[in-house]
Amino acid sequence: MRGECSRCKEPFNSRNASPVVVKSGYGRCRSCENNHTKIRSRTLGGRYNLGGSQARHNKHKWELSFQQYAAIVASGECFYCDGSLPEAAAGLDRKENGDYAWDTVLPCCAKQPKAEGPRGCNETKSGDLAPILLFARRWHEKYGRLPTEQDFDNKIREFEADRDRVRDIIADLSMDEIKKLKRAKSVREFLSSARADQT
């Protein structure tokens, strides 16, 4: 009904809704809009949209299709430290601070600037360790030695092979399956539910 939140049915006023919503009489109150945004940002489609808008806000080109984005973050792990990707941010790191394109980004445990907790691997401007040093530390913890340039190149090639394999799988999905993938929290979640549906 006009003049109330479409979710909770609370009447609009200047304290609980934006001026545009109050004036038009249509939409969601601030509380319901915030809840909607939180839920949406935890899906692959929501993180993709958030990444694109943040990139454009920071004057970077966003040249990734949704399918490319999903393939890049399919592992769910940071390229540098093997940590989990963020639940409410795009989770990408640009090579050489370039634009967001297929061959210039890696999955990274980035996070939104105001979020609580330790900083992500891509936040080198903060004065923390650079991502390559975090990669070297993680490698040393795993293998008891520092990585060589060849080790790093091999890891890049391994990531690219996995990314390309997932992209080929996603390219074969129907439009309905792409919609389901956008609503999933991760590629793994989508693939496991798709397998369960087939059995």
Secondary structure, DSSP 8 states (H G I E B T S, - for coil): -TTB-TTT--B--TTTS-HHHHHH--S--HHHHHHHHHHHHTSHHHHHHHHHHHHHHTT--B---HHHHHHHTTT-B-TTT--B--SSS--EEEGGG--B-TTTEEE-----TT-SSS--TT-GGGTS--HHHHHHHHHHHHHSS---HHHHHHHHHHHHHHHHHHHHHHHT--HHHHHHHHHSS-HHHHHHHHHHHH-
